[in-house]
């Protein structure tokens, strides 16, 4: 495995811990400030040695056919009785200067453990769907289950993924998908040739936690 790939994995492992320390925001910026410095000087977004931190905007991915507006406000989108492996996402939303984006709005949706999407009707409206706002430090936590793979046709499969759209009034809207590194249908086996499932920054490591699986992700918005 390449050194850059190892660094990316270490970065995601540390996100959850960093976001919860008293120096969380500063620590996140230090970790994120691995790009080329843009300017010198000490300010709120400074990285290592006084250089301005640089975070590369998260790449986009296809919206897909199953998005539905109007999901309820909630960070737990999987009911207690929802079958599947419980999964917690620890996340943070930042700008290209690595500063946290307070009040960023996230809209998430996914398939169930068997790869099925649900329409917002019936006994469980907006099943496995929800909207919520990041905190003042840009962090958020989503409680759900691990989504399953599904077939596009008789031979083509999609890797399991979480859909997310992130909005903020001063930044470009991000629509993307988050994947999992142990999935057998990641490229070259992804049946969707127009999807971006080959982006290592969006292929997440899953760790076993006390109450299920956990992962962490940093979402970076580009300036409008």
QUISULCOR-V698293 format. One record per pair of residues at least 4 apart in sequence whose ideal C-beta (glycine too) atoms are under 8 Angstrom apart, sorted by sequence separation. I is the first residue (numbers start at 1). GAP is how many residues later the second one is. D is the distance in Angstrom with one decimal. If there is no record, write none. Layout:
# QUISULCOR-V698293
i->[I	I]
gap->[GAP	GAP]
d->[D	D]
This chain:
# QUISULCOR-V698293
i->[1	2	3	4	5	6	7	8	9	10	11	14	15	16	17	20	23	24	25	26	27	28	29	33	42	46	47	63	78	94	95	111	112	118	121	126	134	135	152	179	185	186	199	208	209	1	19	41	46	47	94	111	112	120	134	135	151	152	181	184	185	190	192	197	208	209	18	21	46	47	78	94	95	111	112	118	120	134	151	152	167	185	196	197	207	208	45	46	47	93	94	110	120	133	150	151	166	167	179	190	206	207	42	45	78	92	93	109	132	149	150	165	166	190	206	207	18	19	41	43	118	120	149	165	206	18	37	40	118	132	149	164	165	187	205	40	41	93	117	118	149	164	165	186	187	204	39	40	130	148	163	164	186	204	15	18	38	39	93	147	163	164	204	33	37	38	146	147	163	164	32	33	37	91	112	147	162	202	15	29	38	112	128	161	162	14	29	30	37	111	128	161	186	29	30	33	35	36	110	144	161	177	179	33	35	109	110	128	160	161	177	11	33	34	35	109	159	160	176	177	32	33	35	108	109	159	32	33	108	181	30	32	107	108	160	179	180	181	29	107	159	178	179	180	181	182	106	159	160	177	179	180	181	105	106	159	176	178	180	7	105	106	158	159	84	85	105	106	157	83	84	104	105	82	83	103	104	159	77	103	159	102	113	115	116	157	158	77	101	102	103	112	113	115	157	158	100	102	104	106	108	110	113	114	115	116	146	149	157	158	102	112	113	115	156	180	71	100	102	106	108	111	112	114	115	149	155	156	161	71	100	101	110	111	158	71	100	153	159	55	57	100	111	152	178	55	56	67	151	152	55	68	93	54	55	67	92	54	55	66	91	115	176	53	54	94	52	53	66	79	82	92	93	115	174	82	92	92	93	174	79	91	92	174	71	90	91	111	172	70	78	91	171	172	47	66	68	77	89	90	91	110	171	172	45	68	77	89	110	171	172	45	77	88	89	110	166	168	170	171	45	72	76	88	108	109	170	44	71	75	88	89	108	164	166	70	74	87	88	108	72	73	74	75	86	87	107	108	68	71	72	73	74	86	87	106	107	71	72	73	86	87	106	107	71	85	106	107	146	68	84	85	105	32	83	84	104	105	82	104	105	28	84	104	33	75	77	78	103	28	32	75	76	77	78	75	76	77	78	101	104	146	75	76	29	28	29	101	19	28	19	89	93	16	25	15	25	93	15	95	15	89	67	66	67	64	63	63	25	63	24	25	64	60	61	24	57	60	61	62	58	60	61	57	59	104	19	58	87	19	101	88	98	88	88	90	94	96	86	87	88	89	90	91	92	93	94	95	96	86	87	88	89	90	91	92	93	94	95	96	85	86	87	88	89	90	91	92	93	94	96	85	87	89	91	93	95	62	62	62	61	62	61	60	61	59	61	59	61	59	58	59	58	56	58	58	58	55	57	58	56	57	55	57	32	28	8	12	13	8	12	13	5	9	16	16	15	14	15	12	13	15	12	12	12	11]
gap->[4	4	4	4	4	4	4	4	4	4	4	4	4	4	4	4	4	4	4	4	4	4	4	4	4	4	4	4	4	4	4	4	4	4	4	4	4	4	4	4	4	4	4	4	4	5	5	5	5	5	5	5	5	5	5	5	5	5	5	5	5	5	5	5	5	5	6	6	6	6	6	6	6	6	6	6	6	6	6	6	6	6	6	6	6	6	7	7	7	7	7	7	7	7	7	7	7	7	7	7	7	7	8	8	8	8	8	8	8	8	8	8	8	8	8	8	9	9	9	9	9	9	9	9	9	10	10	10	10	10	10	10	10	10	10	11	11	11	11	11	11	11	11	11	11	11	12	12	12	12	12	12	12	12	13	13	13	13	13	13	13	13	13	14	14	14	14	14	14	14	15	15	15	15	15	15	15	15	16	16	16	16	16	16	16	17	17	17	17	17	17	17	17	18	18	18	18	18	18	18	18	18	18	19	19	19	19	19	19	19	19	20	20	20	20	20	20	20	20	20	21	21	21	21	21	21	22	22	22	22	23	23	23	23	23	23	23	23	24	24	24	24	24	24	24	24	25	25	25	25	25	25	25	26	26	26	26	26	26	27	27	27	27	27	28	28	28	28	28	29	29	29	29	30	30	30	30	30	31	31	31	32	32	32	32	32	32	33	33	33	33	33	33	33	33	33	34	34	34	34	34	34	34	34	34	34	34	34	34	34	35	35	35	35	35	35	36	36	36	36	36	36	36	36	36	36	36	36	36	37	37	37	37	37	37	38	38	38	38	39	39	39	39	39	39	40	40	40	40	40	41	41	41	42	42	42	42	43	43	43	43	43	43	44	44	44	45	45	45	45	45	45	45	45	45	46	46	47	47	47	48	48	48	48	49	49	49	49	49	50	50	50	50	50	51	51	51	51	51	51	51	51	51	51	52	52	52	52	52	52	52	53	53	53	53	53	53	53	53	53	54	54	54	54	54	54	54	55	55	55	55	55	55	55	55	56	56	56	56	56	57	57	57	57	57	57	57	57	58	58	58	58	58	58	58	58	58	59	59	59	59	59	59	59	60	60	60	60	60	61	61	61	61	62	62	62	62	62	63	63	63	64	64	64	65	65	65	65	65	66	66	66	66	66	66	67	67	67	67	67	67	67	68	68	69	70	70	70	71	72	73	73	73	74	74	75	75	75	76	76	77	89	96	97	98	99	100	102	112	112	113	113	113	114	114	115	115	115	115	115	116	116	116	117	117	117	118	118	119	120	120	121	122	123	124	124	124	124	125	125	125	125	125	125	125	125	125	125	125	126	126	126	126	126	126	126	126	126	126	126	127	127	127	127	127	127	127	127	127	127	127	128	128	128	128	128	128	130	132	133	134	134	135	136	136	137	138	140	141	142	143	143	144	145	160	161	162	163	163	163	164	164	165	165	186	190	192	192	192	193	193	194	195	196	198	200	201	202	202	203	203	203	204	205	206	207]
d->[5.0	7.0	6.3	6.5	6.7	6.3	6.2	6.7	6.4	6.3	6.9	5.4	6.1	6.9	6.8	6.3	5.0	6.2	6.6	6.4	6.3	6.0	5.8	8.0	5.0	5.5	5.3	5.6	4.1	5.2	5.3	4.8	5.1	7.8	6.1	7.2	5.2	5.2	4.2	6.3	4.7	6.2	7.0	7.9	6.5	5.7	4.9	7.2	7.0	6.5	6.2	5.7	7.8	5.0	6.4	6.7	6.7	7.0	7.6	6.4	5.8	6.1	7.3	7.8	6.4	4.2	5.6	6.2	6.3	3.4	7.2	5.5	5.6	5.2	7.3	6.9	4.5	4.6	5.5	6.2	5.0	7.4	7.2	7.5	6.9	7.8	6.0	6.7	7.6	7.0	6.1	7.8	8.0	7.8	7.1	7.8	7.0	7.9	6.4	4.8	4.8	5.2	5.1	5.6	7.3	6.4	4.7	7.5	6.4	5.4	5.7	6.5	4.4	7.8	7.3	6.9	4.3	6.6	6.1	7.5	4.1	6.9	6.2	6.8	5.3	5.3	7.2	5.6	6.4	7.6	6.5	7.7	4.7	5.8	6.4	6.0	7.5	4.1	7.8	7.9	5.3	7.7	7.9	5.7	4.3	4.4	7.3	7.6	7.8	5.8	7.9	6.1	7.4	7.4	7.4	6.5	7.7	4.6	7.5	4.6	7.9	7.4	5.8	2.6	3.3	4.6	6.7	6.5	5.6	6.5	7.6	5.7	5.9	8.0	7.7	6.4	6.8	7.6	8.0	6.3	5.9	6.2	6.9	4.3	4.6	6.5	7.5	6.1	7.1	7.2	7.8	6.1	6.7	6.0	6.2	7.0	7.7	6.4	5.2	7.5	5.2	7.0	5.3	7.8	3.3	6.6	7.9	7.9	7.2	7.9	7.3	5.9	3.2	7.9	7.1	4.4	5.3	6.0	7.5	7.2	5.7	6.5	6.4	7.1	7.9	7.3	7.8	7.8	5.8	4.9	7.5	4.6	7.8	7.6	5.7	5.9	6.9	6.6	4.8	4.8	4.2	5.4	4.8	5.7	5.5	6.7	6.8	7.9	7.8	6.8	6.8	7.9	7.5	6.7	5.8	4.2	6.5	5.9	5.6	7.6	7.6	7.5	6.3	4.9	6.6	7.4	5.4	6.7	4.5	7.2	3.5	7.0	7.7	7.2	5.5	5.8	4.3	7.7	6.5	6.7	5.6	7.0	6.0	7.2	7.8	6.9	6.4	7.6	6.7	7.1	7.8	7.3	6.8	4.1	7.7	5.9	7.8	4.6	6.7	6.3	6.3	6.7	7.1	4.9	5.4	7.2	7.5	7.3	5.4	5.8	7.3	7.0	4.6	3.0	2.7	7.5	6.3	7.8	6.4	7.9	7.9	4.6	6.5	7.9	7.5	5.6	7.7	7.8	7.3	8.0	5.0	5.2	4.4	5.9	7.6	7.0	2.8	7.4	5.5	5.6	6.0	7.4	6.0	4.4	6.1	7.2	7.6	8.0	7.7	6.7	5.5	7.3	4.9	6.9	7.1	6.2	7.5	7.3	4.3	6.5	7.8	7.8	7.7	6.3	7.1	5.7	6.6	4.0	7.9	7.1	7.8	7.6	4.8	7.6	6.5	7.3	4.8	4.9	7.2	5.6	7.6	6.8	7.3	7.7	7.4	7.4	5.0	7.5	6.2	6.7	6.3	7.2	3.8	4.6	7.1	4.2	6.9	5.4	7.9	5.6	7.0	7.3	6.4	7.1	4.2	5.2	6.0	6.8	5.0	6.0	5.4	6.0	4.1	6.5	4.2	6.3	5.6	5.9	7.3	5.6	4.9	5.6	7.6	7.1	6.2	4.9	6.1	6.6	4.9	6.8	5.6	7.4	6.5	7.3	6.3	7.5	4.4	7.8	7.9	5.0	7.8	7.2	7.6	4.8	7.4	5.4	7.0	8.0	7.5	4.1	6.1	5.5	6.5	7.8	5.8	5.9	4.5	5.2	7.1	6.1	5.9	4.7	7.2	7.9	5.0	6.0	5.3	7.7	7.6	6.9	3.4	4.5	7.1	6.7	7.4	5.9	5.7	4.8	5.5	7.1	7.2	6.2	7.6	4.6	6.1	7.0	7.0	6.7	7.0	7.0	4.1	6.1	7.8	7.3	4.4	5.7	4.1	5.0	4.5	5.3	7.9	6.1	6.3	7.5	4.4	6.9	7.1	6.8	6.6	7.1	5.7	7.3	6.0	3.9	7.9	6.2	5.6	7.5	7.6	6.4	6.4	7.8	6.8	7.6	7.6	6.2	7.6	7.9	5.6	5.4	6.2	7.7	7.7	6.6	7.0	7.6	7.8	5.8	4.4	7.5	5.8	5.4	4.2	7.6	6.6	7.1	7.0	5.9	7.5	4.6	6.3	6.8	7.9	7.6	6.8	6.9	6.4	6.4	6.1	6.0	7.2	8.0	7.4	6.8	8.0	8.0	7.5	7.1	7.6	3.1	4.6	4.9	5.8	4.4	5.0	5.3	5.0	5.5	5.8	6.2	6.0	6.7	7.4	7.6	7.2	7.8	7.1	7.3	7.8	7.5	6.2	5.7	7.1	6.4	6.4	6.6	7.0	7.2	5.9	5.5	5.9	7.7	4.4	7.0	7.6	5.7	7.9	5.0	7.4	7.0	6.8	6.8	7.0	7.7	7.9	5.1	4.9	7.5	4.8	7.5	6.3	6.4	4.5	3.9	6.9	7.6	5.8	6.3	6.7	6.6	6.0	7.4	6.3	5.6	7.1	4.6	3.7	7.9	7.0	7.3	6.9	5.9	5.1	6.5	7.6	7.6]
